[in-house]
Amino acid sequence: MSIILCRVDEIAEGTARSFVIGGGTARRDIVVARKDGHIFAYENSCPHEGTPLETFPDKFLNQDGSLFVCSTHGARFRIEDGFCVSGPCEGKALMSVAVLIEHGRLSVE
């Protein structure tokens, strides 16, 4: 069963948003970004210590919107593949989340 997160047009180009779905042990925190017209989704968990990437709601990206930045230790990740390009988890990657876009809505399984 898929869970609708939002309408695709609710994620503006060059931005990222967080979605928390489920509860208890089934709780998932997902970050979704739009870059160059494409949608990318990852578990909102830094591979260094498992902390969420953002300190403030939906503040995931560096100043020019080109990279995710972990607010805990400053690790930087490419939006396109979640690969860490600098910081304490360099060489590791965010865990990708498969999303489905159907009828203008963005959902996850």
N, C-alpha and C positions, 0 to 999 in steps of 0.2 A: 504494500500500500504506500503510495507516494504522499508526501506532505508538502503542501504548497507553502513556499516561503513569502513570495510577493509577486507583483507584476514585474516583468523584466524592465519596463521603463522606469521603475522606482529606484533603480541603481544607475545613477548618472555616470557618464563617461568620466574616468579618472577618479572614481570614488570607490569606497568599500563599505560594506555594512555587515553587522553581526546579527545572527539569528540563533536563538536558543530554542531547541525543540525537545520535547519529552521531559521526563522528570526522573528523579531518583537515579538508579544505575543506568537507565536508558537515556539520560540527559545528554544532548549533544550541543556544542557551541560551534557554529559554523561561520566563517567569514567568506563573503562573496564580494568579488571585485569586478569592475568592468574596465578593460583596457583595450584600446584600438578596436572597439566594437565587439570584443569577445568577453565572455563571462568565465571567471575562474573561481573555484570554491575549494576551501581547505578547512580542516579542523582548526579551530582557533586555539592552538596549543603549540607553544614554542618547543622544538625538539631538545633544547638545552635543559630546561627544568620543568616543562609541562605547563608553564603559566600562560594565561591568555596574552595575546600580542598587545592589546591596547589597555591603557589605564583609564582613558576617558571614552565614553561610548562612541563607536564608529570612527575613532582616530587611529587608523592603521598604517597610513602611508607617509612616506617622507614628504618634504616640502614640495617637490615637483611632481609627486604622485607616481614615481617610477618604481618604487620598492615598498614592500611591507617592512615595517620596523617594529621589533619587539621592544616595548617600552621598559621591560625589566632590565635587560642587559645590552640593548642596542643592536642586537643581531639584525641583519638586513637580508631580505629574501626577494628573489625575482617574482613578480606577479605571475608571469607566464607558466612557470613550472614549480614554484615554491622553493627553489634551491637557495640555500644560504650562501651568500657571497662574501659576508664578513661577520665577525663576531664570534662568540664562544662556541657556536655550533656550526662553524664554517664547514661546508662539504656535506652537511645533512640537508634534509628538506622537510617542509611542511607536508602533512598527510593530505593528499587530495581527496575531494569528495565529488562523486559523480552527481551531476545535476541534469535535470530534464527541462527543456523549454518546450512548452506546448500551449497553444492558444494564448501566447503572450504571458504565460505564467511560468515562474521558476519553481521547481520542486525537487525534492530529494527522496530517495527510497528509505 
